[in-house]
Amino acid sequence: MWDEAPTRFTGGLRSVIDTIRARGMRAGLWLEPEIVGVDSPAVRRFPDEAFFTRFGERIVEAQRYHLDLRHPAVRAHLDETVDRLIQTYGVSYFKLDYNINPGVGTDIGAAGPGAGLLGHTRALRDWLADAQRRHPEVLFENCASGAMRMDHALLSIAHLQSTSDQEDFGLYAPIAAAAPASMPAEQAGNWAYPAASMTDAETAFALVGALSGRMMLSGFLPELRPTQRDLLHEAVAVHKVWRDRLSTSVPSWPLGLPGWNDDVIVLAQHPDTGETLLTVWSRGEAARVRLPGLAAEVRTVFPAGDGAWTTAIDGDDLLIDVPAGHDARVLALRTATTPDGD
C-alpha cells in the first residue's frame, strides 16, 4: 500500500525528509512497484486480470504476486502512489527495484506468456515516462535487483541504473570498469561501501569504482576510522568535480574489456576537456603494466596523498607500477599539445 508506518520514524516520515532536504540533499524512497505481497490489503483492490497469470492461476514468487501494468487499475494505483509520495512528503528520488522472477511471463490477454511479458514491460516504460513528465524534478533509478533486469528500454528512460548488488568490494572492479560498455557513465550507479574492517588501501579500492560513474555510497560510514573518513570526503569532492566531465566521456579499455579474475583492470574515460581519466585497479601481485598509446603527463586524482604510483613513458606507451593486494588509483592524463601550425 506504501502507507507510512507511524511507529517507524521519530516525528513522522515527513520530518525525516525535511531534515534531509534542509541539509541540501534529495530524499528518496525505495519502491518495488510491480510487486504486491499475497497478504497485502492492496491485493483486494485488483481483479484477477490485474495479475500475472498462467493457465488461469496467479503466479506466486516468494509469497508475492506480480502486477500487470497493462491493466488500468494497476496504472492508476501506481500513479496515485507516486503522486501522493511526492506531494505529501516531498520525495524527489525513487529507487525502483525488481526482486522477482515471474518466469516466461503472463498468458492473460495475450497469445502467449512472452507476448504478455512484452506488453507489460512496454506498459512499465510508458508509465515511467509519464511519471517523469508529471514530475520533471524527480529522479528515477532503475535498480532492478542490481541490474539483473537492465535493458535498453529502461535505460532509455531511467535517470540512473544500479550496476550491481555485488557485496565483495574486490569483485566490483570489473563491474564498474565494464559498465560504460552498456550505458553512459553518468547513468552508471556504481556502489562504494567502505567498511571499518578495510585497510586504507582497500578503502581507496572500494571508492575508486564509484568515481568512474554515478557515485552511490552505502555501508556503516560512521564507523570508519579518521583516515578512512578523509578518503571518503576526498572521493566525494573528486566526484563533484568529475561527474559533469564524465557525461561527455568516451570509454576505452587499454588492456581490453575486464575479465572477472584479472589482476589488473584499467578503464580510460576521454571527456571533451582534453584530459583523460584513467582508473586502475590492482588485485594481484606487484607488476609493471604497459598501456599502449597512452604516453602522457600524469597526475594523481584520487587518492591524492602520499600514495602516488610510479609511472614512466616508453615511446607511445605509459608504464605504471602497481602494488600487490587490493589498491587502486584514479589518474588524469594530459597529452602534450602541439602548437598551432606545427
Secondary structure, DSSP 4 states (H G I P E B T S, - for coil): -----TTTSTT-HHHHHHHHHHTT---EEEE-TTEEETT-GGGGGS-GGGB-EETTEE-EETTEEEB-TTSHHHHHHHHHHHHHHHHHH---EEEE------TT---TTSSSHHHHHHHHHHHHHHHHHHHHHH-TT-EEEE-HHHHTT--HHHHTT-SEEE------GGGHHHHHHHGGGTS-GGGEEEEE---TTS-HHHHHHHHHGGGGSEEEE-S-GGGS-HHHHHHHHHHHHHHHHHHHHHTT-EEE-TT-SPPTT-SEEEEEEE-TTS-EEEEEEE-SS-EEEEETT---EEEEEES-SS-PPPEEEETTEEEEEEPSSSEEEEEEEEPPPPPTT-
